[in-house]
Amino acid sequence: LLMTDKNKNDFYEDLYKDDENIDELKYKDFIIKDKKLTLNNKEFENNKSLIIFYAPWCGHCKTICDDVKELSVTNLNKFKIGVVNISDNKNENYLLSDFLKIDSIPCAYIIENNHLVKLNKSVNFDNLFFYINMNI
C-alpha cells in the first residue's frame, strides 16, 4: 500500500481538532521541571481535568473518540477533558509521551495541583464515566 501525502496527514492528524469542548494540547502547554510534568494552560486552572494521550493511527484511540466527545459534552462546565496526539512530531508531543514513559495508548492522566497523575485504569467509556462522575 502506497502512502500519499494526504494519507500521511490523515495518519497523524488530530482526532479532536474540530471539537470545541476538548482541547488539543501540545508540548508547549506543559512544563517539565524537577522530574515532574506540569500543565501550563489557563483553560485547565481550577478545573477538574483529565488528559488523554492518543495516536490517530491507533484503532482503540479512534474507537473511544466518540465516547470521549460525548463525555466532554455531558460534563461541560463541570469537568475538562484535554487530549495529546503523541504522533504530532511537528509540535514535539512525543517528548511528553517519552517523559511519561507511555507504553500503551490511549492513556489517561488526572490533573492534581497542575501535575499529571496516571489514571491506572484502561481507557474506555465506563472507566472514564465512573472517574468523572466520582470527581465532579
DSSP file (Angstrom, degrees, kcal/mol; ACC not computed):
  #  RESIDUE AA STRUCTURE BP1 BP2  ACC     N-H-->O    O-->H-N    N-H-->O    O-->H-N    TCO  KAPPA ALPHA  PHI   PSI    X-CA   Y-CA   Z-CA
    1    1 A L              0   0    0      0, 0.0     2,-0.4     0, 0.0     0, 0.0   0.000 360.0 360.0 360.0 123.2    0.0    0.0    0.0
    2    2 A L        -     0   0    0      1,-0.0     2,-0.7     0, 0.0     0, 0.0  -0.718 360.0-141.1 -87.6 130.1    1.5    3.3   -1.1
    3    3 A M        -     0   0    0     -2,-0.4     2,-0.1     4,-0.1    -1,-0.0  -0.822  16.2-160.1 -97.0 117.6    1.1    6.2    1.3
    4    4 A T     >  -     0   0    0     -2,-0.7     4,-2.4     1,-0.1     5,-0.2  -0.350  36.0-100.7 -83.7 171.1    0.3    9.5   -0.3
    5    5 A D  H  > S+     0   0    0      1,-0.2     4,-2.3     2,-0.2     5,-0.1   0.886 125.6  52.6 -60.2 -38.3    0.8   12.9    1.4
    6    6 A K  H  > S+     0   0    0      2,-0.2     4,-2.4     1,-0.2    -1,-0.2   0.935 109.1  49.1 -63.4 -45.3   -2.9   13.0    2.1
    7    7 A N  H  > S+     0   0    0      1,-0.2     4,-2.3     2,-0.2    -2,-0.2   0.904 110.2  51.9 -59.4 -41.5   -2.8    9.6    3.7
    8    8 A K  H  X S+     0   0    0     -4,-2.4     4,-1.3     2,-0.2    -1,-0.2   0.917 109.2  49.6 -61.8 -43.4    0.2   10.6    5.8
    9    9 A N  H  X S+     0   0    0     -4,-2.3     4,-1.5     1,-0.2     3,-0.4   0.921 112.2  47.3 -62.5 -43.5   -1.7   13.7    7.0
   10   10 A D  H  < S+     0   0    0     -4,-2.4    -1,-0.2     1,-0.2    -2,-0.2   0.867 107.3  58.6 -63.4 -35.9   -4.7   11.7    8.0
   11   11 A F  H  < S+     0   0    0     -4,-2.3    -1,-0.2     1,-0.2    -2,-0.2   0.810 120.9  25.3 -63.4 -32.2   -2.4    9.2    9.7
   12   12 A Y  H  < S+     0   0    0     -4,-1.3    -1,-0.2    -3,-0.4    -2,-0.2   0.462  92.5 121.5-112.0  -4.8   -1.1   11.9   12.0
   13   13 A E  S  < S-     0   0    0     -4,-1.5     2,-0.1    -5,-0.2    74,-0.0  -0.323  73.5 -96.4 -70.1 142.9   -3.9   14.4   12.1
   14   14 A D    >   -     0   0    0      1,-0.1     3,-0.7     2,-0.1     4,-0.2  -0.324  25.2-150.4 -58.7 129.7   -5.5   15.3   15.4
   15   15 A L  T 3  S+     0   0    0      1,-0.2     3,-0.3     2,-0.1    -1,-0.1   0.768  95.4  40.9 -71.7 -25.9   -8.7   13.3   16.1
   16   16 A Y  T >  S+     0   0    0      1,-0.2     3,-2.0     2,-0.1     6,-0.2   0.205  76.1 116.8-108.8  14.5  -10.3   16.0   18.2
   17   17 A K  T <  S+     0   0    0     -3,-0.7    -1,-0.2     1,-0.3    -2,-0.1   0.762  80.4  44.4 -60.0 -27.9   -9.3   19.1   16.1
   18   18 A D  T 3  S+     0   0    0     -3,-0.3     2,-0.7    -4,-0.2    -1,-0.3   0.338  89.0 102.6 -98.9   7.2  -12.9   20.1   15.3
   19   19 A D    X   -     0   0    0     -3,-2.0     3,-0.7     1,-0.1     5,-0.1  -0.818  51.6-166.2 -97.3 118.0  -14.3   19.5   18.8
   20   20 A E  T 3  S+     0   0    0     -2,-0.7    -1,-0.1     1,-0.2    -3,-0.0   0.617  85.8  56.4 -77.9 -11.7  -14.8   22.8   20.6
   21   21 A N  T 3  S+     0   0    0      1,-0.1    60,-0.5    55,-0.0     2,-0.4   0.553 101.1  61.4 -95.8  -9.0  -15.3   21.1   24.0
   22   22 A I  E <  S-a   81   0A   0     -3,-0.7     2,-0.5    -6,-0.2    60,-0.2  -0.971  76.7-138.3-121.8 130.3  -12.0   19.2   24.0
   23   23 A D  E     -a   82   0A   0     58,-1.5    60,-2.7    -2,-0.4     2,-1.0  -0.770   7.3-143.7 -91.2 124.6   -8.6   21.0   24.0
   24   24 A E  E     -a   83   0A   0     -2,-0.5     2,-0.2    58,-0.2    60,-0.2  -0.776  28.6-155.8 -81.0 105.9   -5.9   19.5   21.7
   25   25 A L  E     -a   84   0A   0     58,-3.2    60,-0.5    -2,-1.0     2,-0.3  -0.542   8.3-159.3 -88.3 152.5   -2.9   20.2   23.9
   26   26 A K    >   -     0   0    0     -2,-0.2     3,-2.3    58,-0.1     4,-0.1  -0.763  37.9 -95.3-123.5 168.5    0.7   20.5   22.6
   27   27 A Y  G >  S+     0   0    0     64,-0.6     3,-1.9     1,-0.3    65,-0.1   0.852 121.6  63.9 -52.0 -38.3    4.1   20.2   24.1
   28   28 A K  G 3  S+     0   0    0      1,-0.3    -1,-0.3    63,-0.2    64,-0.0   0.654  90.8  66.7 -64.6 -15.0    4.2   24.0   24.6
   29   29 A D  G <  S+     0   0    0     -3,-2.3    11,-3.8    10,-0.0     2,-0.3   0.419  99.1  63.3 -84.7   1.9    1.2   23.6   27.0
   30   30 A F  E <   -B   39   0A   0     -3,-1.9     2,-0.4     9,-0.3     9,-0.2  -0.851  65.1-150.2-126.1 159.0    3.4   21.7   29.5
   31   31 A I  E     -B   38   0A   0      7,-2.7     7,-2.9    -2,-0.3     2,-0.6  -0.999   7.0-154.0-128.3 130.6    6.5   22.4   31.7
   32   32 A I  E     +B   37   0A   0     -2,-0.4     2,-0.3     5,-0.2     5,-0.2  -0.923  34.7 147.1-103.7 116.7    9.0   19.7   32.6
   33   33 A K  E >   +B   36   0A   0      3,-2.4     3,-1.7    -2,-0.6    -2,-0.1  -0.990  60.0   2.7-152.3 139.0   10.7   20.7   35.9
   34   34 A D  T 3  S-     0   0    0     -2,-0.3     3,-0.1     1,-0.3    -1,-0.1   0.874 127.2 -59.4  52.2  42.5   12.1   18.8   38.8
   35   35 A K  T 3  S+     0   0    0      1,-0.2     2,-0.4    -3,-0.0    -1,-0.3   0.729 116.6 110.4  60.3  24.7   11.2   15.5   37.2
   36   36 A K  E <   -B   33   0A   0     -3,-1.7    -3,-2.4     2,-0.0     2,-0.6  -0.962  63.6-136.9-128.2 147.6    7.5   16.5   37.1
   37   37 A L  E     -B   32   0A   0     -2,-0.4    79,-1.6    79,-0.2     2,-0.4  -0.916  25.0-171.1-103.9 121.9    5.3   17.3   34.2
   38   38 A T  E     -BC  31 115A   0     -7,-2.9    -7,-2.7    -2,-0.6     2,-0.4  -0.921  22.0-127.1-116.6 136.9    3.1   20.3   34.9
   39   39 A L  E     -B   30   0A   0     75,-2.6     2,-0.4    -2,-0.4    -9,-0.3  -0.702  20.0-170.9 -81.5 129.8    0.2   21.6   32.7
   40   40 A N        +     0   0    0    -11,-3.8     2,-0.4    -2,-0.4    -1,-0.1  -0.631  41.7 117.5-121.9  70.3    0.6   25.2   31.9
   41   41 A N    >   -     0   0    0     -2,-0.4     3,-1.8     1,-0.1     4,-0.4  -0.969  56.9-145.8-143.3 120.5   -2.7   26.0   30.3
   42   42 A K  G >  S+     0   0    0     -2,-0.4     3,-1.2     1,-0.3    -1,-0.1   0.792  96.1  67.9 -57.3 -32.3   -5.2   28.6   31.7
   43   43 A E  G 3  S+     0   0    0      1,-0.3    -1,-0.3     3,-0.0   -20,-0.0   0.772 104.0  44.4 -59.2 -26.1   -8.2   26.5   30.5
   44   44 A F  G X  S+     0   0    0     -3,-1.8     3,-1.5     2,-0.1    -1,-0.3   0.460  82.4 118.2-102.4  -2.9   -7.4   23.8   33.0
   45   45 A E  T <  S-     0   0    0     -3,-1.2     3,-0.1    -4,-0.4    -5,-0.0  -0.460  91.2  -1.4 -66.8 134.2   -6.7   26.0   36.0
   46   46 A N  T 3  S+     0   0    0      1,-0.2     2,-0.4    -2,-0.2    -1,-0.3   0.702 108.6 118.9  59.1  22.4   -9.1   25.3   38.9
   47   47 A N  S <  S-     0   0    0     -3,-1.5     2,-0.5    32,-0.0    -1,-0.2  -0.918  72.6-118.5-114.5 143.8  -10.9   22.7   36.8
   48   48 A K        -     0   0    0     30,-0.4    32,-3.2    -2,-0.4     2,-0.3  -0.713  54.2-177.9 -73.8 128.0  -11.3   19.0   37.5
   49   49 A S  E     -d   80   0A   0     -2,-0.5    62,-1.5    62,-0.4     2,-0.4  -0.905  34.0-163.4-141.0 158.3   -9.5   17.6   34.5
   50   50 A L  E     -dE  81 110A   0     30,-1.9    32,-2.9    -2,-0.3     2,-0.5  -0.996  11.1-158.1-138.3 135.6   -8.4   14.6   32.5
   51   51 A I  E     -dE  82 109A   0     58,-3.2    58,-2.9    -2,-0.4     2,-0.5  -0.975   7.3-160.8-118.1 127.9   -5.8   14.4   29.8
   52   52 A I  E     -dE  83 108A   0     30,-2.5    32,-2.5    -2,-0.5     2,-0.5  -0.935   5.0-153.0-111.7 124.7   -5.9   11.5   27.3
   53   53 A F  E     +dE  84 107A   0     54,-3.3    54,-2.0    -2,-0.5     2,-0.3  -0.825  31.8 154.4 -93.9 130.9   -2.8   10.7   25.3
   54   54 A Y  E     -d   85   0A   0     30,-2.7    32,-2.8    -2,-0.5    33,-0.4  -0.891  38.5-133.4-146.8 172.2   -3.6    9.1   22.0
   55   55 A A    >   -     0   0    0     -2,-0.3     3,-1.7    30,-0.2     6,-0.2  -0.998  18.9-136.7-132.6 135.1   -2.4    8.5   18.4
   56   56 A P  T 3  S+     0   0    0      0, 0.0   -44,-0.1     0, 0.0   -43,-0.1   0.695 104.8  55.9 -65.9 -18.0   -4.6    9.0   15.4
   57   57 A W  T 3  S+     0   0    0    -46,-0.2     2,-0.4   -45,-0.1   -45,-0.1   0.533  84.2 104.5 -88.1  -6.9   -3.4    5.7   13.8
   58   58 A C    <>  -     0   0    0     -3,-1.7     4,-2.1     1,-0.1     5,-0.2  -0.638  63.6-149.7 -81.5 123.7   -4.4    3.7   16.9
   59   59 A G  H  > S+     0   0    0     -2,-0.4     4,-2.1     1,-0.2    -1,-0.1   0.906  97.8  47.7 -58.6 -45.7   -7.6    1.6   16.4
   60   60 A H  H  > S+     0   0    0      1,-0.2     4,-2.2     2,-0.2    -1,-0.2   0.884 109.8  53.8 -65.8 -37.7   -8.6    1.8   20.1
   61   61 A C  H  > S+     0   0    0      1,-0.2     4,-0.7     2,-0.2    -1,-0.2   0.907 110.7  46.6 -61.8 -41.5   -8.0    5.6   20.2
   62   62 A K  H >X S+     0   0    0     -4,-2.1     3,-0.5     1,-0.2     4,-0.5   0.892 110.2  54.6 -66.1 -39.1  -10.3    6.0   17.2
   63   63 A T  H 3< S+     0   0    0     -4,-2.1     3,-0.4     1,-0.2     4,-0.4   0.894 111.5  42.0 -63.4 -42.2  -12.9    3.8   18.8
   64   64 A I  H 3X S+     0   0    0     -4,-2.2     4,-2.6     1,-0.2     5,-0.2   0.550  89.3  93.1 -84.7  -5.2  -13.1    5.7   22.0
   65   65 A C  H <X S+     0   0    0     -4,-0.7     4,-2.3    -3,-0.5    -1,-0.2   0.910  87.2  46.0 -54.4 -48.1  -13.0    9.1   20.3
   66   66 A D  H  X S+     0   0    0     -4,-0.5     4,-2.3    -3,-0.4    -1,-0.2   0.872 111.9  52.6 -65.3 -36.0  -16.8    9.4   20.1
   67   67 A D  H  > S+     0   0    0     -4,-0.4     4,-2.5     2,-0.2    -2,-0.2   0.915 109.6  48.4 -63.8 -43.0  -17.1    8.3   23.8
   68   68 A V  H  X S+     0   0    0     -4,-2.6     4,-2.0     2,-0.2    -2,-0.2   0.907 111.4  50.1 -64.6 -41.5  -14.7   11.0   24.9
   69   69 A K  H  X S+     0   0    0     -4,-2.3     4,-1.7    -5,-0.2    -1,-0.2   0.911 110.9  49.6 -62.7 -42.1  -16.5   13.6   22.9
   70   70 A E  H  X S+     0   0    0     -4,-2.3     4,-2.6     1,-0.2    -2,-0.2   0.920 110.6  49.7 -63.2 -44.0  -19.8   12.5   24.5
   71   71 A L  H  X S+     0   0    0     -4,-2.5     4,-1.2     1,-0.2    -1,-0.2   0.858 108.2  54.1 -63.3 -35.1  -18.3   12.7   28.0
   72   72 A S  H  < S+     0   0    0     -4,-2.0    -1,-0.2    -5,-0.2    -2,-0.2   0.875 112.5  43.4 -67.9 -35.8  -17.0   16.2   27.3
   73   73 A V  H >< S+     0   0    0     -4,-1.7     3,-1.2     1,-0.2    -2,-0.2   0.914 113.2  49.6 -75.2 -43.7  -20.4   17.4   26.3
   74   74 A T  H 3< S+     0   0    0     -4,-2.6    -1,-0.2     1,-0.3    -2,-0.2   0.698 119.2  39.0 -72.0 -17.2  -22.4   15.8   29.1
   75   75 A N  T >X S+     0   0    0     -4,-1.2     3,-2.2    -5,-0.2     4,-2.1   0.105  82.1 151.8-117.5  21.4  -19.9   17.2   31.7
   76   76 A L  T <4 S+     0   0    0     -3,-1.2     4,-0.1     1,-0.3    -3,-0.1  -0.233  72.0  11.1 -54.7 137.9  -19.4   20.6   30.2
   77   77 A N  T 34 S+     0   0    0      2,-0.2    -1,-0.3     1,-0.1     3,-0.1   0.388 125.7  64.0  71.4  -1.9  -18.5   23.2   32.8
   78   78 A K  T <4 S+     0   0    0     -3,-2.2   -30,-0.4     1,-0.4     2,-0.3   0.641 110.6  18.3-114.8 -29.2  -18.0   20.6   35.5
   79   79 A F     <  -     0   0    0     -4,-2.1     2,-0.4    -7,-0.2    -1,-0.4  -0.992  68.0-143.5-150.1 133.8  -15.1   18.6   34.1
   80   80 A K  E     - d   0  49A   0    -32,-3.2   -30,-1.9    -2,-0.3     2,-0.5  -0.842  10.9-162.7-105.4 134.0  -12.4   19.5   31.5
   81   81 A I  E     +ad  22  50A   0    -60,-0.5   -58,-1.5    -2,-0.4     2,-0.3  -0.967   9.5 179.4-117.4 129.3  -11.0   17.0   29.0
   82   82 A G  E     -ad  23  51A   0    -32,-2.9   -30,-2.5    -2,-0.5     2,-0.3  -0.881   8.9-157.3-120.8 157.4   -7.8   17.6   27.1
   83   83 A V  E     -ad  24  52A   0    -60,-2.7   -58,-3.2    -2,-0.3     2,-0.4  -0.960   5.9-155.5-134.8 152.8   -6.0   15.3   24.6
   84   84 A V  E     -ad  25  53A   0    -32,-2.5   -30,-2.7    -2,-0.3     2,-0.9  -0.985  12.0-146.0-130.9 121.3   -2.5   15.0   23.3
   85   85 A N  E >   - d   0  54A   0    -60,-0.5     3,-1.7    -2,-0.4   -30,-0.2  -0.765  10.7-165.5 -83.7 104.8   -1.7   13.5   20.0
   86   86 A I  T 3  S+     0   0    0    -32,-2.8   -31,-0.2    -2,-0.9    -1,-0.2   0.624  84.5  62.6 -71.8 -10.0    1.6   11.7   20.6
   87   87 A S  T 3  S+     0   0    0    -33,-0.4     2,-1.9   -75,-0.1    -1,-0.3   0.427  71.4 107.4 -90.6   0.5    2.2   11.4   16.9
   88   88 A D    < > +     0   0    0     -3,-1.7     5,-2.0     1,-0.2     3,-0.5  -0.574  38.3 165.5 -81.0  83.3    2.3   15.2   16.4
   89   89 A N  T > 5 +     0   0    0     -2,-1.9     3,-1.3     1,-0.2    -1,-0.2   0.790  66.6  68.4 -70.9 -28.7    6.0   15.5   15.8
   90   90 A K  T 3 5S+     0   0    0      1,-0.3    -1,-0.2    -3,-0.2    -2,-0.1   0.874 109.0  36.9 -58.8 -37.2    5.7   19.0   14.4
   91   91 A N  T 3 5S-     0   0    0     -3,-0.5   -64,-0.6   -64,-0.0    -1,-0.3   0.279 113.0-119.7 -98.5   9.4    4.8   20.2   17.9
   92   92 A E  T X 5 +     0   0    0     -3,-1.3     3,-1.6     1,-0.1     4,-0.4   0.767  60.1 150.8  60.4  30.7    7.2   17.8   19.6
   93   93 A N  T >>< +     0   0    0     -5,-2.0     3,-1.4     1,-0.3     4,-1.3   0.759  59.9  74.4 -63.9 -24.3    4.4   16.0   21.5
   94   94 A Y  H 3> S+     0   0    0     -6,-0.3     4,-2.5     1,-0.3    -1,-0.3   0.781  84.2  67.5 -59.2 -25.4    6.5   12.8   21.5
   95   95 A L  H <> S+     0   0    0     -3,-1.6     4,-2.1     1,-0.2    -1,-0.3   0.833  99.2  50.8 -64.0 -31.0    8.6   14.5   24.2
   96   96 A L  H <> S+     0   0    0     -3,-1.4     4,-2.5    -4,-0.4    -2,-0.2   0.936 111.5  44.8 -70.6 -47.7    5.6   14.3   26.6
   97   97 A S  H  X>S+     0   0    0     -4,-1.3     5,-2.2     1,-0.2     4,-0.6   0.861 114.0  51.2 -67.5 -32.7    5.0   10.6   26.0
   98   98 A D  H ><5S+     0   0    0     -4,-2.5     3,-0.6     3,-0.2    -1,-0.2   0.932 110.8  48.2 -65.0 -45.4    8.7    9.9   26.3
   99   99 A F  H 3<5S+     0   0    0     -4,-2.1    -2,-0.2     1,-0.2    -1,-0.2   0.909 116.0  43.0 -61.6 -43.3    8.9   11.8   29.6
  100  100 A L  H 3<5S-     0   0    0     -4,-2.5    -1,-0.2    -5,-0.1    -2,-0.2   0.546 105.8-130.4 -80.0  -7.1    5.8    9.9   31.0
  101  101 A K  T <<5 -     0   0    0     -4,-0.6     2,-0.4    -3,-0.6    -3,-0.2   0.909  33.2-171.4  56.3  45.2    7.1    6.6   29.6
  102  102 A I      < +     0   0    0     -5,-2.2    -1,-0.2     1,-0.2     3,-0.1  -0.546  15.0 173.3 -70.2 122.8    3.8    5.9   28.0
  103  103 A D        +     0   0    0     -2,-0.4     2,-0.3     1,-0.2    -1,-0.2   0.471  62.4  31.6-113.7  -4.4    3.9    2.3   26.7
  104  104 A S  S    S-     0   0    0    -50,-0.0    -1,-0.2     0, 0.0     0, 0.0  -0.988  82.5-106.6-150.5 147.3    0.3    1.9   25.6
  105  105 A I  S    S+     0   0    0     -2,-0.3   -45,-0.2    -3,-0.1     2,-0.2  -0.922  87.0  41.5-128.6 153.6   -2.4    4.2   24.2
  106  106 A P  S    S+     0   0    0      0, 0.0    17,-0.4     0, 0.0     2,-0.4   0.595  76.4 172.7 -70.0 156.7   -4.8    5.5   24.8
  107  107 A C  E     -E   53   0A   0    -54,-2.0   -54,-3.3    -2,-0.2     2,-0.4  -0.999  17.1-149.5-137.1 133.9   -3.6    6.5   28.3
  108  108 A A  E     -E   52   0A   0     11,-0.4    11,-2.7    -2,-0.4     2,-0.4  -0.853   9.6-171.0-113.8 143.1   -5.3    8.9   30.7
  109  109 A Y  E     -EF  51 118A   0    -58,-2.9   -58,-3.2    -2,-0.4     2,-0.3  -0.967  15.1-139.2-127.8 145.7   -3.9   11.2   33.3
  110  110 A I  E     -EF  50 117A   0      7,-3.4     7,-2.5    -2,-0.4     2,-0.7  -0.733  19.3-126.2 -97.2 149.4   -5.6   13.2   36.0
  111  111 A I  E     + F   0 116A   0    -62,-1.5     2,-0.5    -2,-0.3   -62,-0.4  -0.893  32.5 173.0 -97.3 118.6   -4.6   16.7   36.8
  112  112 A E  E >  S- F   0 115A   0      3,-2.9     3,-2.0    -2,-0.7   -64,-0.0  -0.973  76.0 -19.0-126.6 115.9   -3.8   17.1   40.5
  113  113 A N  T 3  S-     0   0    0     -2,-0.5    -1,-0.1     1,-0.3     3,-0.1   0.894 125.8 -57.7  52.5  43.7   -2.4   20.5   41.6
  114  114 A N  T 3  S+     0   0    0      1,-0.2   -75,-2.6   -70,-0.1     2,-0.3   0.430 117.4 113.6  67.5   2.1   -1.4   21.1   37.9
  115  115 A H  E <   -CF  38 112A   0     -3,-2.0    -3,-2.9   -77,-0.2     2,-0.5  -0.764  69.9-117.5-100.4 150.3    0.7   17.9   37.9
  116  116 A L  E     - F   0 111A   0    -79,-1.6     2,-0.4    -2,-0.3   -79,-0.2  -0.738  29.2-176.1 -89.8 130.9   -0.2   14.8   35.9
  117  117 A V  E     - F   0 110A   0     -7,-2.5    -7,-3.4    -2,-0.5     2,-0.1  -0.996  30.9-112.2-126.7 127.4   -1.0   11.6   37.7
  118  118 A K  E     - F   0 109A   0     -2,-0.4     2,-0.8    -9,-0.2    -9,-0.3  -0.323  17.1-135.4 -65.0 134.7   -1.7    8.4   35.8
  119  119 A L        -     0   0    0    -11,-2.7     2,-2.0     2,-0.1   -11,-0.4  -0.823  17.6-148.9 -85.6 109.5   -5.2    7.0   35.9
  120  120 A N        +     0   0    0     -2,-0.8     2,-0.3   -13,-0.1    -1,-0.1  -0.275  64.3  90.6 -85.1  55.2   -4.5    3.3   36.4
  121  121 A K  S    S-     0   0    0     -2,-2.0   -13,-0.3   -13,-0.2    -2,-0.1  -0.962  86.8 -93.5-138.8 154.6   -7.5    2.0   34.6
  122  122 A S        -     0   0    0     -2,-0.3     2,-1.1     1,-0.1     5,-0.1  -0.428  45.6-109.3 -68.3 148.9   -8.0    1.1   30.9
  123  123 A V        +     0   0    0    -17,-0.4     2,-0.3     4,-0.1    -1,-0.1  -0.689  67.1 126.6 -87.1 100.4   -9.3    4.0   28.9
  124  124 A N  S  > S-     0   0    0     -2,-1.1     4,-2.5     1,-0.1     5,-0.3  -0.924  72.2 -95.5-145.2 169.9  -12.9    3.1   28.0
  125  125 A F  H  > S+     0   0    0     -2,-0.3     4,-3.2     1,-0.2     5,-0.3   0.915 119.5  49.8 -56.4 -48.6  -16.3    4.7   28.3
  126  126 A D  H  > S+     0   0    0      1,-0.2     4,-2.7     2,-0.2    -1,-0.2   0.923 113.3  44.7 -60.2 -47.5  -17.2    3.0   31.6
  127  127 A N  H  > S+     0   0    0      2,-0.2     4,-2.5     1,-0.2    -1,-0.2   0.906 117.0  45.0 -65.6 -41.5  -13.9    3.8   33.4
  128  128 A L  H  X S+     0   0    0     -4,-2.5     4,-2.7     2,-0.2     5,-0.2   0.927 114.0  49.6 -67.2 -44.2  -13.9    7.4   32.2
  129  129 A F  H  X S+     0   0    0     -4,-3.2     4,-2.6    -5,-0.3    -2,-0.2   0.933 113.2  46.9 -58.2 -47.8  -17.6    7.9   33.0
  130  130 A F  H  X S+     0   0    0     -4,-2.7     4,-1.7    -5,-0.3    -2,-0.2   0.935 113.5  47.6 -61.2 -48.3  -17.1    6.5   36.5
  131  131 A Y  H  X S+     0   0    0     -4,-2.5     4,-0.7     2,-0.2    -2,-0.2   0.942 113.9  46.6 -59.9 -48.7  -14.0    8.6   37.2
  132  132 A I  H >< S+     0   0    0     -4,-2.7     3,-1.1     1,-0.2     4,-0.4   0.935 113.6  47.8 -60.2 -48.2  -15.6   11.8   36.0
  133  133 A N  H 3< S+     0   0    0     -4,-2.6     3,-0.3     1,-0.3    -1,-0.2   0.748 109.6  52.9 -70.4 -22.9  -18.8   11.2   38.0
  134  134 A M  H 3< S+     0   0    0     -4,-1.7    -1,-0.3    -5,-0.2    -2,-0.2   0.605 115.4  42.9 -81.5 -11.8  -17.0   10.4   41.2
  135  135 A N    <<        0   0    0     -3,-1.1    -2,-0.2    -4,-0.7    -1,-0.2   0.257 360.0 360.0-121.7  12.7  -15.0   13.6   40.9
  136  136 A I              0   0    0     -4,-0.4    -1,-0.1    -3,-0.3    -3,-0.1   0.438 360.0 360.0-103.5 360.0  -17.5   16.3   39.9
